[in-house]
Amino acid sequence: MVSASPDEGEEKEGPVIRDRRRIDPETGKVREQAGEKDAPAAPAAPAGEAAGTAGGAGDGEATALQEQLAERLDDLRRLKAEYDNYRKRVERDRVAVREQALGQVLSELLPVLDDIGRARDHDELTGGFKSVGEALESVTGKLGLETYGEKGEPFDPTVHEALMHGYSADVTETSVADVLQPGYRIGERILRPARVAVAEPDPNADGAAAAAGDETAEAAAADEADESGKSANKPDDSGKSDD
């Protein structure tokens, strides 16, 4: 029995090499691909239609760009407004904190300033004490401390504290009759209200004036009547003849 060789009846297989280069190295021409041979050529679009399509695409892109630009501008305006509000709020808070800190320090000095004022009223602010007192008042004034409260000014319950009350015929509205202790403030911040005596218009002043007027009129009428009676009782010398 003869055995067949293992290579008999079988085809020998080896590596398959396919040249897929687009350019033929021998002729230098462009090779046609397998799919391109059977694919139908796309019809060429008319020139006008192609231009219209291109123009429509350009208008759409321009509109989209304008919308994006408007949105970005709105964002910038909103951001700027928020920054301006933040800057104003920070500045306002900084001023408030400064006034509060100054108020706490100057509030402790108010009794000293009261003593200086009383010494001045009694002519006791002399010598070195006078120099120290004036220097202290100058420094507190530079820091923004203001004194207020004058005799005769209208009474304001928001800045005045009434310790005494009375009536006066010399005022036509509720006024400060006397300043018992001056008030102090920094800007719009009241450190201590002015303590004052208040005078209101006397409700009986009009009646008293009317009564006084009536009494004056009656006295004038009585005087006139007396003068008239004296004239009537006076003898007439016109009829006498000369001796």
FIKOLZA-1660 file (N, C-alpha, C; in steps of 0.1 Angstrom, whole numbers, plus 5000, padded with zeros to 4 digits):
% residues 243
   i   px   py   pz ch aa at
   1 5009 4988 5000  A  M  N
   1 5000 5000 5000  A  M CA
   1 5009 5012 5000  A  M  C
   2 5006 5020 4991  A  V  N
   2 5014 5032 4989  A  V CA
   2 5007 5044 4996  A  V  C
   3 5014 5050 5005  A  S  N
   3 5008 5062 5012  A  S CA
   3 5011 5075 5004  A  S  C
   4 5001 5083 5004  A  A  N
   4 5003 5096 4997  A  A CA
   4 5010 5106 5005  A  A  C
   5 5018 5114 4998  A  S  N
   5 5026 5124 5005  A  S CA
   5 5016 5135 5010  A  S  C
   6 5019 5140 5021  A  P  N
   6 5010 5151 5027  A  P CA
   6 5009 5163 5019  A  P  C
   7 5018 5165 5009  A  D  N
   7 5017 5177 5001  A  D CA
   7 5009 5175 4988  A  D  C
   8 5006 5162 4986  A  E  N
   8 5000 5159 4973  A  E CA
   8 4985 5162 4974  A  E  C
   9 4979 5168 4964  A  G  N
   9 4965 5171 4964  A  G CA
   9 4961 5184 4971  A  G  C
  10 4970 5191 4977  A  E  N
  10 4967 5203 4985  A  E CA
  10 4974 5215 4978  A  E  C
  11 4967 5226 4977  A  E  N
  11 4973 5238 4971  A  E CA
  11 4982 5245 4982  A  E  C
  12 4992 5250 4977  A  K  N
  12 5001 5257 4986  A  K CA
  12 4996 5272 4987  A  K  C
  13 4994 5276 4999  A  E  N
  13 4989 5290 5002  A  E CA
  13 5001 5298 5007  A  E  C
  14 5001 5311 5003  A  G  N
  14 5011 5320 5007  A  G CA
  14 5005 5334 5010  A  G  C
  15 5013 5344 5014  A  P  N
  15 5008 5357 5017  A  P CA
  15 5003 5364 5004  A  P  C
  16 4991 5370 5006  A  V  N
  16 4985 5378 4994  A  V CA
  16 4988 5392 4996  A  V  C
  17 4993 5399 4986  A  I  N
  17 4997 5413 4987  A  I CA
  17 4988 5421 4977  A  I  C
  18 4981 5430 4982  A  R  N
  18 4973 5438 4974  A  R CA
  18 4978 5453 4974  A  R  C
  19 4979 5458 4962  A  D  N
  19 4984 5472 4960  A  D CA
  19 4973 5481 4960  A  D  C
  20 4972 5489 4971  A  R  N
  20 4960 5498 4973  A  R CA
  20 4965 5513 4971  A  R  C
  21 4976 5514 4965  A  R  N
  21 4981 5528 4963  A  R CA
  21 4972 5535 4953  A  R  C
  22 4969 5548 4956  A  R  N
  22 4960 5556 4948  A  R CA
  22 4967 5560 4935  A  R  C
  23 4980 5562 4935  A  I  N
  23 4987 5566 4923  A  I CA
  23 4994 5553 4918  A  I  C
  24 4993 5550 4905  A  D  N
  24 5000 5539 4899  A  D CA
  24 5015 5543 4898  A  D  C
  25 5024 5535 4904  A  P  N
  25 5038 5539 4904  A  P CA
  25 5044 5538 4890  A  P  C
  26 5038 5531 4881  A  E  N
  26 5044 5529 4868  A  E CA
  26 5039 5540 4858  A  E  C
  27 5026 5542 4858  A  T  N
  27 5021 5552 4849  A  T CA
  27 5019 5566 4854  A  T  C
  28 5018 5567 4868  A  G  N
  28 5017 5580 4875  A  G CA
  28 5002 5585 4874  A  G  C
  29 4993 5576 4870  A  K  N
  29 4979 5580 4869  A  K CA
  29 4972 5576 4882  A  K  C
  30 4960 5583 4884  A  V  N
  30 4952 5580 4895  A  V CA
  30 4944 5567 4892  A  V  C
  31 4945 5558 4901  A  R  N
  31 4938 5545 4899  A  R CA
  31 4923 5547 4903  A  R  C
  32 4914 5540 4897  A  E  N
  32 4900 5540 4901  A  E CA
  32 4898 5529 4912  A  E  C
  33 4891 5533 4922  A  Q  N
  33 4888 5523 4933  A  Q CA
  33 4876 5515 4928  A  Q  C
  34 4875 5504 4935  A  A  N
  34 4864 5494 4931  A  A CA
  34 4851 5500 4932  A  A  C
  35 4848 5508 4943  A  G  N
  35 4835 5514 4945  A  G CA
  35 4832 5525 4935  A  G  C
  36 4842 5532 4930  A  E  N
  36 4840 5543 4922  A  E CA
  36 4836 5539 4907  A  E  C
  37 4839 5527 4904  A  K  N
  37 4836 5523 4890  A  K CA
  37 4821 5521 4888  A  K  C
  38 4814 5516 4898  A  D  N
  38 4800 5514 4897  A  D CA
  38 4791 5525 4902  A  D  C
  39 4797 5535 4910  A  A  N
  39 4789 5546 4915  A  A CA
  39 4786 5556 4905  A  A  C
  40 4773 5560 4904  A  P  N
  40 4769 5570 4894  A  P CA
  40 4774 5583 4897  A  P  C
  41 4777 5591 4888  A  A  N
  41 4782 5605 4890  A  A CA
  41 4770 5613 4895  A  A  C
  42 4773 5621 4905  A  A  N
  42 4763 5630 4911  A  A CA
  42 4760 5642 4901  A  A  C
  43 4747 5645 4899  A  P  N
  43 4745 5656 4889  A  P CA
  43 4749 5669 4895  A  P  C
  44 4755 5677 4887  A  A  N
  44 4760 5691 4891  A  A CA
  44 4748 5700 4893  A  A  C
  45 4748 5707 4905  A  A  N
  45 4738 5717 4908  A  A CA
  45 4739 5729 4900  A  A  C
  46 4728 5735 4896  A  P  N
  46 4729 5748 4889  A  P CA
  46 4737 5758 4896  A  P  C
  47 4743 5767 4889  A  A  N
  47 4751 5777 4895  A  A CA
  47 4743 5786 4904  A  A  C
  48 4731 5790 4900  A  G  N
  48 4723 5799 4908  A  G CA
  48 4718 5793 4921  A  G  C
  49 4714 5780 4920  A  E  N
  49 4710 5773 4932  A  E CA
  49 4721 5771 4942  A  E  C
  50 4733 5768 4937  A  A  N
  50 4745 5767 4946  A  A CA
  50 4748 5780 4953  A  A  C
  51 4747 5791 4945  A  A  N
  51 4749 5804 4952  A  A CA
  51 4739 5807 4962  A  A  C
  52 4726 5804 4959  A  G  N
  52 4716 5807 4969  A  G CA
  52 4718 5799 4982  A  G  C
  53 4722 5786 4980  A  T  N
  53 4724 5778 4992  A  T CA
  53 4735 5783 5000  A  T  C
  54 4746 5787 4993  A  A  N
  54 4757 5793 5001  A  A CA
  54 4753 5806 5008  A  A  C
  55 4745 5815 5001  A  G  N
  55 4741 5827 5007  A  G CA
  55 4732 5825 5019  A  G  C
  56 4723 5815 5018  A  G  N
  56 4714 5812 5030  A  G CA
  56 4722 5807 5041  A  G  C
  57 4732 5798 5039  A  A  N
  57 4740 5794 5050  A  A CA
  57 4748 5805 5056  A  A  C
  58 4753 5815 5048  A  G  N
  58 4760 5826 5054  A  G CA
  58 4751 5835 5062  A  G  C
  59 4738 5837 5058  A  D  N
  59 4729 5846 5066  A  D CA
  59 4726 5839 5079  A  D  C
  60 4724 5826 5078  A  G  N
  60 4721 5819 5091  A  G CA
  60 4732 5820 5101  A  G  C
  61 4745 5818 5096  A  E  N
  61 4756 5819 5105  A  E CA
  61 4758 5833 5111  A  E  C
  62 4755 5844 5102  A  A  N
  62 4756 5857 5107  A  A CA
  62 4745 5860 5118  A  A  C
  63 4733 5855 5116  A  T  N
  63 4723 5857 5126  A  T CA
  63 4726 5850 5139  A  T  C
  64 4732 5838 5138  A  A  N
  64 4736 5831 5150  A  A CA
  64 4747 5838 5157  A  A  C
  65 4756 5844 5150  A  L  N
  65 4767 5852 5156  A  L CA
  65 4762 5864 5163  A  L  C
  66 4752 5871 5156  A  Q  N
  66 4746 5883 5162  A  Q CA
  66 4739 5880 5175  A  Q  C
  67 4732 5868 5176  A  E  N
  67 4725 5864 5188  A  E CA
  67 4735 5861 5199  A  E  C
  68 4745 5854 5195  A  Q  N
  68 4756 5851 5206  A  Q CA
  68 4762 5864 5211  A  Q  C
  69 4765 5873 5202  A  L  N
  69 4771 5886 5206  A  L CA
  69 4761 5894 5215  A  L  C
  70 4748 5894 5212  A  A  N
  70 4739 5901 5221  A  A CA
  70 4738 5895 5234  A  A  C
  71 4739 5881 5235  A  E  N
  71 4739 5874 5248  A  E CA
  71 4751 5878 5256  A  E  C
  72 4763 5878 5249  A  R  N
  72 4775 5881 5256  A  R CA
  72 4775 5896 5262  A  R  C
  73 4769 5905 5254  A  L  N
  73 4768 5919 5258  A  L CA
  73 4759 5920 5270  A  L  C
  74 4748 5913 5270  A  D  N
  74 4739 5913 5282  A  D CA
  74 4746 5907 5294  A  D  C
  75 4754 5897 5292  A  D  N
  75 4761 5891 5303  A  D CA
  75 4771 5901 5309  A  D  C
  76 4778 5909 5300  A  L  N
  76 4787 5919 5305  A  L CA
  76 4780 5930 5312  A  L  C
  77 4769 5935 5307  A  R  N
  77 4762 5945 5314  A  R CA
  77 4757 5941 5327  A  R  C
  78 4752 5929 5328  A  R  N
  78 4747 5923 5341  A  R CA
  78 4759 5922 5351  A  R  C
  79 4770 5917 5346  A  L  N
  79 4782 5916 5355  A  L CA
  79 4787 5930 5359  A  L  C
  80 4787 5940 5351  A  K  N
  80 4791 5953 5355  A  K CA
  80 4782 5959 5365  A  K  C
  81 4768 5957 5363  A  A  N
  81 4759 5962 5373  A  A CA
  81 4761 5956 5386  A  A  C
  82 4763 5943 5387  A  E  N
  82 4765 5936 5399  A  E CA
  82 4778 5941 5406  A  E  C
  83 4788 5943 5398  A  Y  N
  83 4801 5948 5404  A  Y CA
  83 4799 5962 5409  A  Y  C
  84 4792 5971 5402  A  D  N
  84 4789 5984 5407  A  D CA
  84 4782 5984 5420  A  D  C
  85 4772 5976 5421  A  N  N
  85 4764 5974 5434  A  N CA
  85 4773 5969 5445  A  N  C
  86 4781 5960 5442  A  Y  N
  86 4790 5954 5452  A  Y CA
  86 4800 5965 5457  A  Y  C
  87 4805 5973 5447  A  R  N
  87 4815 5983 5451  A  R CA
  87 4808 5994 5460  A  R  C
  88 4796 5998 5457  A  K  N
  88 4789 6008 5465  A  K CA
  88 4786 6002 5479  A  K  C
  89 4782 5989 5479  A  R  N
  89 4779 5983 5492  A  R CA
  89 4791 5982 5501  A  R  C
  90 4802 5979 5495  A  V  N
  90 4815 5978 5503  A  V CA
  90 4819 5992 5508  A  V  C
  91 4817 6002 5500  A  E  N
  91 4821 6016 5504  A  E CA
  91 4811 6020 5515  A  E  C
  92 4799 6017 5514  A  R  N
  92 4789 6021 5524  A  R CA
  92 4792 6014 5537  A  R  C
  93 4795 6001 5536  A  D  N
  93 4799 5994 5548  A  D CA
  93 4811 5999 5555  A  D  C
  94 4821 6003 5546  A  R  N
  94 4834 6008 5552  A  R CA
  94 4831 6021 5560  A  R  C
  95 4823 6030 5554  A  V  N
  95 4820 6042 5561  A  V CA
  95 4812 6039 5574  A  V  C
  96 4803 6030 5574  A  A  N
  96 4795 6027 5586  A  A CA
  96 4804 6021 5597  A  A  C
  97 4813 6012 5593  A  V  N
  97 4823 6006 5603  A  V CA
  97 4832 6017 5608  A  V  C
  98 4836 6026 5600  A  R  N
  98 4845 6037 5605  A  R CA
  98 4837 6046 5615  A  R  C
  99 4825 6050 5612  A  E  N
  99 4817 6058 5621  A  E CA
  99 4814 6051 5634  A  E  C
 100 4811 6038 5633  A  Q  N
 100 4808 6030 5645  A  Q CA
 100 4821 6030 5654  A  Q  C
 101 4832 6027 5648  A  A  N
 101 4845 6027 5656  A  A CA
 101 4848 6040 5663  A  A  C
 102 4846 6051 5655  A  L  N
 102 4848 6064 5660  A  L CA
 102 4838 6068 5671  A  L  C
 103 4826 6064 5669  A  G  N
 103 4816 6066 5679  A  G CA
 103 4819 6060 5692  A  G  C
 104 4823 6047 5692  A  Q  N
 104 4827 6041 5704  A  Q CA
 104 4838 6048 5712  A  Q  C
 105 4848 6053 5704  A  V  N
 105 4859 6059 5711  A  V CA
 105 4855 6073 5716  A  V  C
 106 4848 6081 5708  A  L  N
 106 4844 6094 5712  A  L CA
 106 4833 6095 5722  A  L  C
 107 4825 6084 5723  A  S  N
 107 4815 6084 5734  A  S CA
 107 4821 6084 5748  A  S  C
 108 4833 6078 5749  A  E  N
 108 4840 6077 5761  A  E CA
 108 4846 6091 5765  A  E  C
 109 4848 6100 5755  A  L  N
 109 4853 6113 5757  A  L CA
 109 4843 6124 5760  A  L  C
 110 4830 6120 5758  A  L  N
 110 4820 6131 5760  A  L CA
 110 4819 6136 5774  A  L  C
 111 4821 6128 5785  A  P  N
 111 4821 6135 5798  A  P CA
 111 4832 6144 5800  A  P  C
 112 4844 6142 5794  A  V  N
 112 4855 6151 5795  A  V CA
 112 4852 6164 5787  A  V  C
 113 4846 6163 5776  A  L  N
 113 4842 6175 5769  A  L CA
 113 4831 6183 5776  A  L  C
 114 4822 6176 5783  A  D  N
 114 4812 6183 5791  A  D CA
 114 4819 6191 5803  A  D  C
 115 4830 6185 5809  A  D  N
 115 4837 6192 5819  A  D CA
 115 4844 6204 5814  A  D  C
 116 4850 6203 5802  A  I  N
 116 4856 6214 5796  A  I CA
 116 4846 6225 5793  A  I  C
 117 4834 6222 5788  A  G  N
 117 4824 6232 5785  A  G CA
 117 4819 6239 5798  A  G  C
 118 4817 6231 5809  A  R  N
 118 4813 6238 5821  A  R CA
 118 4824 6247 5827  A  R  C
 119 4837 6243 5825  A  A  N
 119 4848 6251 5830  A  A CA
 119 4848 6264 5822  A  A  C
 120 4845 6263 5809  A  R  N
 120 4845 6275 5801  A  R CA
 120 4834 6285 5805  A  R  C
 121 4822 6279 5808  A  D  N
 121 4811 6287 5812  A  D CA
 121 4813 6294 5825  A  D  C
 122 4821 6289 5834  A  H  N
 122 4824 6295 5847  A  H CA
 122 4838 6302 5847  A  H  C
 123 4843 6304 5835  A  D  N
 123 4856 6312 5833  A  D CA
 123 4867 6305 5841  A  D  C
 124 4867 6292 5842  A  E  N
 124 4878 6284 5848  A  E CA
 124 4887 6277 5838  A  E  C
 125 4885 6279 5826  A  L  N
 125 4893 6273 5816  A  L CA
 125 4905 6282 5813  A  L  C
 126 4915 6281 5821  A  T  N
 126 4927 6290 5820  A  T CA
 126 4940 6282 5820  A  T  C
 127 4951 6288 5816  A  G  N
 127 4964 6282 5817  A  G CA
 127 4965 6270 5809  A  G  C
 128 4973 6260 5814  A  G  N
 128 4976 6248 5807  A  G CA
 128 4963 6240 5805  A  G  C
 129 4953 6240 5814  A  F  N
 129 4941 6233 5812  A  F CA
 129 4933 6238 5800  A  F  C
 130 4934 6251 5797  A  K  N
 130 4928 6257 5786  A  K CA
 130 4934 6251 5773  A  K  C
 131 4947 6251 5772  A  S  N
 131 4954 6246 5761  A  S CA
 131 4951 6231 5758  A  S  C
 132 4950 6223 5769  A  V  N
 132 4947 6209 5767  A  V CA
 132 4932 6207 5762  A  V  C
 133 4923 6215 5768  A  G  N
 133 4909 6214 5764  A  G CA
 133 4907 6218 5750  A  G  C
 134 4913 6229 5746  A  E  N
 134 4912 6233 5732  A  E CA
 134 4918 6223 5722  A  E  C
 135 4929 6217 5726  A  A  N
 135 4935 6207 5717  A  A CA
 135 4926 6195 5716  A  A  C
 136 4920 6191 5727  A  L  N
 136 4911 6179 5726  A  L CA
 136 4899 6182 5718  A  L  C
 137 4893 6194 5719  A  E  N
 137 4882 6198 5711  A  E CA
 137 4886 6199 5696  A  E  C
 138 4898 6203 5693  A  S  N
 138 4902 6204 5679  A  S CA
 138 4904 6190 5673  A  S  C
 139 4910 6181 5681  A  V  N
 139 4912 6167 5676  A  V CA
 139 4898 6160 5673  A  V  C
 140 4889 6161 5683  A  T  N
 140 4876 6155 5681  A  T CA
 140 4868 6161 5669  A  T  C
 141 4870 6174 5667  A  G  N
 141 4864 6181 5656  A  G CA
 141 4869 6176 5643  A  G  C
 142 4882 6173 5642  A  K  N
 142 4888 6168 5630  A  K CA
 142 4883 6154 5627  A  K  C
 143 4880 6146 5637  A  L  N
 143 4875 6133 5636  A  L CA
 143 4860 6133 5632  A  L  C
 144 4854 6144 5631  A  G  N
 144 4840 6145 5627  A  G CA
 144 4830 6147 5637  A  G  C
 145 4834 6149 5650  A  L  N
 145 4825 6151 5661  A  L CA
 145 4819 6165 5660  A  L  C
 146 4806 6166 5661  A  E  N
 146 4799 6179 5660  A  E CA
 146 4790 6181 5672  A  E  C
 147 4790 6193 5677  A  T  N
 147 4781 6197 5689  A  T CA
 147 4769 6204 5683  A  T  C
 148 4757 6201 5688  A  Y  N
 148 4745 6208 5684  A  Y CA
 148 4736 6210 5696  A  Y  C
 149 4726 6219 5694  A  G  N
 149 4717 6223 5704  A  G CA
 149 4718 6237 5707  A  G  C
 150 4708 6245 5703  A  E  N
 150 4709 6260 5705  A  E CA
 150 4695 6264 5711  A  E  C
 151 4696 6274 5720  A  K  N
 151 4684 6280 5726  A  K CA
 151 4676 6287 5715  A  K  C
 152 4663 6284 5715  A  G  N
 152 4654 6290 5706  A  G CA
 152 4651 6282 5693  A  G  C
 153 4659 6272 5690  A  E  N
 153 4656 6264 5678  A  E CA
 153 4644 6255 5680  A  E  C
 154 4637 6251 5669  A  P  N
 154 4625 6242 5671  A  P CA
 154 4629 6229 5677  A  P  C
 155 4620 6224 5685  A  F  N
 155 4622 6211 5692  A  F CA
 155 4620 6200 5683  A  F  C
 156 4630 6191 5682  A  D  N
 156 4629 6179 5673  A  D CA
 156 4631 6167 5682  A  D  C
 157 4621 6158 5684  A  P  N
 157 4623 6147 5693  A  P CA
 157 4633 6137 5688  A  P  C
 158 4636 6137 5676  A  T  N
 158 4646 6127 5671  A  T CA
 158 4660 6131 5675  A  T  C
 159 4663 6144 5678  A  V  N
 159 4677 6148 5682  A  V CA
 159 4677 6155 5695  A  V  C
 160 4665 6158 5701  A  H  N
 160 4665 6164 5714  A  H CA
 160 4658 6155 5724  A  H  C
 161 4663 6156 5736  A  E  N
 161 4657 6149 5748  A  E CA
 161 4652 6159 5758  A  E  C
 162 4638 6160 5759  A  A  N
 162 4632 6170 5768  A  A CA
 162 4633 6166 5782  A  A  C
 163 4639 6174 5791  A  L  N
 163 4640 6171 5805  A  L CA
 163 4631 6180 5813  A  L  C
 164 4627 6191 5807  A  M  N
 164 4618 6201 5814  A  M CA
 164 4608 6206 5804  A  M  C
 165 4596 6209 5809  A  H  N
 165 4586 6214 5800  A  H CA
 165 4578 6225 5806  A  H  C
 166 4575 6235 5797  A  G  N
 166 4567 6247 5802  A  G CA
 166 4560 6254 5791  A  G  C
 167 4554 6265 5794  A  Y  N
 167 4546 6273 5785  A  Y CA
 167 4552 6287 5785  A  Y  C
 168 4551 6293 5773  A  S  N
 168 4557 6307 5772  A  S CA
 168 4549 6314 5761  A  S  C
 169 4546 6326 5764  A  A  N
 169 4539 6335 5754  A  A CA
 169 4548 6340 5744  A  A  C
 170 4561 6338 5745  A  D  N
 170 4571 6344 5736  A  D CA
 170 4574 6334 5724  A  D  C
 171 4568 6322 5724  A  V  N
 171 4571 6313 5713  A  V CA
 171 4558 6310 5706  A  V  C
 172 4559 6307 5693  A  T  N
 172 4548 6303 5685  A  T CA
 172 4547 6289 5681  A  T  C
 173 4558 6281 5684  A  E  N
 173 4558 6267 5682  A  E CA
 173 4567 6261 5694  A  E  C
 174 4566 6248 5695  A  T  N
 174 4574 6241 5705  A  T CA
 174 4589 6243 5702  A  T  C
 175 4596 6249 5712  A  S  N
 175 4610 6253 5709  A  S CA
 175 4618 6250 5721  A  S  C
 176 4631 6251 5719  A  V  N
 176 4641 6248 5730  A  V CA
 176 4642 6261 5738  A  V  C
 177 4638 6260 5751  A  A  N
 177 4639 6272 5760  A  A CA
 177 4653 6273 5766  A  A  C
 178 4660 6262 5768  A  D  N
 178 4673 6262 5774  A  D CA
 178 4680 6249 5771  A  D  C
 179 4693 6249 5769  A  V  N
 179 4701 6237 5766  A  V CA
 179 4708 6233 5779  A  V  C
 180 4703 6222 5785  A  L  N
 180 4709 6217 5797  A  L CA
 180 4722 6209 5795  A  L  C
 181 4723 6202 5783  A  Q  N
 181 4735 6195 5780  A  Q CA
 181 4735 6194 5765  A  Q  C
 182 4746 6198 5759  A  P  N
 182 4747 6198 5744  A  P CA
 182 4747 6183 5738  A  P  C
 183 4742 6182 5726  A  G  N
 183 4742 6169 5719  A  G CA
 183 4755 6168 5710  A  G  C
 184 4758 6155 5707  A  Y  N
 184 4770 6152 5699  A  Y CA
 184 4766 6142 5688  A  Y  C
 185 4771 6144 5676  A  R  N
 185 4769 6135 5665  A  R CA
 185 4781 6134 5656  A  R  C
 186 4781 6123 5648  A  I  N
 186 4791 6121 5638  A  I CA
 186 4783 6119 5625  A  I  C
 187 4784 6128 5616  A  G  N
 187 4776 6127 5604  A  G CA
 187 4761 6126 5607  A  G  C
 188 4754 6115 5603  A  E  N
 188 4740 6113 5607  A  E CA
 188 4738 6105 5619  A  E  C
 189 4749 6101 5625  A  R  N
 189 4749 6092 5637  A  R CA
 189 4748 6100 5650  A  R  C
 190 4738 6099 5658  A  I  N
 190 4737 6106 5670  A  I CA
 190 4744 6098 5681  A  I  C
 191 4754 6105 5687  A  L  N
 191 4761 6098 5699  A  L CA
 191 4753 6101 5712  A  L  C
 192 4748 6113 5713  A  R  N
 192 4740 6117 5725  A  R CA
 192 4731 6128 5721  A  R  C
 193 4718 6126 5724  A  P  N
 193 4708 6137 5721  A  P CA
 193 4711 6149 5730  A  P  C
 194 4707 6161 5725  A  A  N
 194 4708 6173 5733  A  A CA
 194 4697 6173 5743  A  A  C
 195 4701 6175 5756  A  R  N
 195 4691 6175 5767  A  R CA
 195 4687 6189 5769  A  R  C
 196 4674 6192 5768  A  V  N
 196 4669 6206 5767  A  V CA
 196 4657 6207 5776  A  V  C
 197 4654 6220 5778  A  A  N
 197 4641 6224 5784  A  A CA
 197 4632 6229 5773  A  A  C
 198 4620 6225 5773  A  V  N
 198 4611 6228 5761  A  V CA
 198 4600 6237 5766  A  V  C
 199 4597 6247 5757  A  A  N
 199 4586 6256 5759  A  A CA
 199 4576 6255 5748  A  A  C
 200 4563 6255 5752  A  E  N
 200 4553 6255 5742  A  E CA
 200 4545 6268 5743  A  E  C
 201 4538 6271 5732  A  P  N
 201 4530 6283 5732  A  P CA
 201 4519 6283 5743  A  P  C
 202 4518 6294 5750  A  D  N
 202 4508 6294 5762  A  D CA
 202 4494 6294 5756  A  D  C
 203 4486 6284 5759  A  P  N
 203 4472 6283 5754  A  P CA
 203 4463 6295 5759  A  P  C
 204 4467 6301 5770  A  N  N
 204 4459 6312 5775  A  N CA
 204 4464 6326 5771  A  N  C
 205 4474 6326 5763  A  A  N
 205 4480 6338 5759  A  A CA
 205 4470 6347 5751  A  A  C
 206 4463 6340 5742  A  D  N
 206 4453 6348 5733  A  D CA
 206 4442 6353 5742  A  D  C
 207 4437 6345 5751  A  G  N
 207 4426 6351 5760  A  G CA
 207 4431 6362 5769  A  G  C
 208 4443 6360 5774  A  A  N
 208 4448 6371 5782  A  A CA
 208 4450 6384 5775  A  A  C
 209 4455 6382 5762  A  A  N
 209 4457 6394 5754  A  A CA
 209 4444 6401 5751  A  A  C
 210 4434 6392 5748  A  A  N
 210 4421 6398 5745  A  A CA
 210 4415 6405 5757  A  A  C
 211 4417 6399 5769  A  A  N
 211 4412 6405 5781  A  A CA
 211 4419 6418 5784  A  A  C
 212 4432 6418 5782  A  A  N
 212 4440 6430 5784  A  A CA
 212 4435 6441 5774  A  A  C
 213 4432 6437 5762  A  G  N
 213 4428 6447 5752  A  G CA
 213 4414 6453 5756  A  G  C
 214 4405 6444 5762  A  D  N
 214 4392 6449 5766  A  D CA
 214 4394 6459 5778  A  D  C
 215 4403 6455 5787  A  E  N
 215 4405 6464 5799  A  E CA
 215 4410 6477 5794  A  E  C
 216 4419 6477 5785  A  T  N
 216 4425 6490 5780  A  T CA
 216 4414 6498 5773  A  T  C
 217 4406 6492 5765  A  A  N
 217 4395 6499 5758  A  A CA
 217 4385 6505 5768  A  A  C
 218 4382 6497 5779  A  E  N
 218 4373 6502 5789  A  E CA
 218 4379 6514 5797  A  E  C
 219 4392 6513 5800  A  A  N
 219 4399 6524 5806  A  A CA
 219 4399 6537 5798  A  A  C
 220 4401 6534 5785  A  A  N
 220 4401 6546 5776  A  A CA
 220 4387 6552 5775  A  A  C
 221 4377 6544 5775  A  A  N
 221 4363 6549 5774  A  A CA
 221 4360 6557 5787  A  A  C
 222 4364 6551 5798  A  A  N
 222 4361 6558 5811  A  A CA
 222 4368 6572 5811  A  A  C
 223 4381 6572 5807  A  D  N
 223 4388 6585 5807  A  D CA
 223 4381 6595 5798  A  D  C
 224 4376 6590 5787  A  E  N
 224 4370 6599 5777  A  E CA
 224 4357 6604 5783  A  E  C
 225 4350 6595 5791  A  A  N
 225 4337 6600 5797  A  A CA
 225 4340 6610 5808  A  A  C
 226 4351 6608 5816  A  D  N
 226 4354 6618 5826  A  D CA
 226 4357 6631 5820  A  D  C
 227 4365 6631 5809  A  E  N
 227 4368 6644 5802  A  E CA
 227 4356 6651 5797  A  E  C
 228 4346 6643 5792  A  S  N
 228 4334 6649 5787  A  S CA
 228 4326 6655 5798  A  S  C
 229 4325 6648 5810  A  G  N
 229 4318 6654 5822  A  G CA
 229 4324 6666 5827  A  G  C
 230 4337 6666 5828  A  K  N
 230 4344 6679 5832  A  K CA
 230 4341 6690 5823  A  K  C
 231 4341 6688 5810  A  S  N
 231 4339 6699 5801  A  S CA
 231 4324 6704 5802  A  S  C
 232 4315 6695 5805  A  A  N
 232 4301 6699 5806  A  A CA
 232 4299 6707 5819  A  A  C
 233 4306 6704 5830  A  N  N
 233 4304 6711 5843  A  N CA
 233 4312 6724 5844  A  N  C
 234 4320 6726 5835  A  K  N
 234 4329 6738 5835  A  K CA
 234 4320 6751 5832  A  K  C
 235 4321 6762 5841  A  P  N
 235 4313 6774 5838  A  P CA
 235 4317 6781 5825  A  P  C
 236 4307 6787 5819  A  D  N
 236 4310 6794 5807  A  D CA
 236 4312 6809 5810  A  D  C
 237 4324 6814 5807  A  D  N
 237 4328 6828 5810  A  D CA
 237 4326 6837 5798  A  D  C
 238 4320 6831 5788  A  S  N
 238 4319 6839 5776  A  S CA
 238 4309 6850 5777  A  S  C
 239 4299 6849 5787  A  G  N
 239 4288 6859 5788  A  G CA
 239 4292 6870 5798  A  G  C
 240 4303 6869 5805  A  K  N
 240 4307 6879 5815  A  K CA
 240 4312 6892 5808  A  K  C
 241 4308 6904 5813  A  S  N
 241 4313 6916 5808  A  S CA
 241 4325 6921 5816  A  S  C
 242 4333 6928 5809  A  D  N
 242 4345 6934 5816  A  D CA
 242 4340 6945 5825  A  D  C
 243 4345 6946 5837  A  D  N
 243 4342 6957 5846  A  D CA
 243 4351 6969 5843  A  D  C
% end
